[in-house]
Amino acid sequence: MASGAGITLVPESVAEQYSRPDITYVPVPDAERDEVLLAWEASRRSPLITAFARLAPLADPARAEEP
């Protein structure tokens, strides 16, 4: 921004892994969790897609037990 100030919502992971002295992260405890969805063309049969789809839930420990 031209004024050098701004507000944006970012995932907690960004606040944990990206720190700068000129940025302040303020938790918003009552914000709803965001959801990331995976989608791909049904005709694509790549082993990489299958592996990624299988491993992606492990990035969220709360969902890691889902099939």
N, C-alpha and C positions, 0 to 999 in steps of 0.2 A: 504494500500500500504506500501511497505517496507520503502519508503521515508517519509511516514507520510503526503503526499499531494495527492490530487486527485480532480477530477471535475466530477460532475454528475448533471443531470437535474432531479428535483423533482417537484411535483405539489406544487402550492402555499399553499395548505392546510398543507403540511408537514412543510414548512417554518414557517407557522403561529403557528403550534401546537408543534413542536419539536425544542426546542432551546438548544444549548450547547455553552459554551464560546469558544470552539475550532473549531466551524463551522461558516462560514460566508455565508449567502444566498445573492445572487445578482440577482435581478429581470432581466428577459430578456423580455422586453416589446413587442418586435416584434415576439416572438415565437408563433407559432400557438397553439390554444387550443388542448389539447389532448381529445380523445373521449373514453369513457368506454361503452362497449356494454354488454348487458345481453343476455344470451342464455341458454336454457335448453331443455332437451329431450321432444319432443312433447307429448309423452305418459305419462309424469309425471303430475299428477293432484293434486299437493300439495297445500293446502290453504296458506302455508307459502311462496311458490314461487309466487303465485298470489299477496299476500300482499306485498312482497318485490318488485316485478315488478311495483306495483302501487305506492309505496312510493319512490322508487329510484330516480325518476326525481326531487323530492323535495330537494335533496342534491345540486342541481344546480338551484339557483333562476332564471337564464335566461331561463331554460327549464321547470320550474314548471307548466307553464300554458298549456303545451302540453298534449294531452290525453294519 
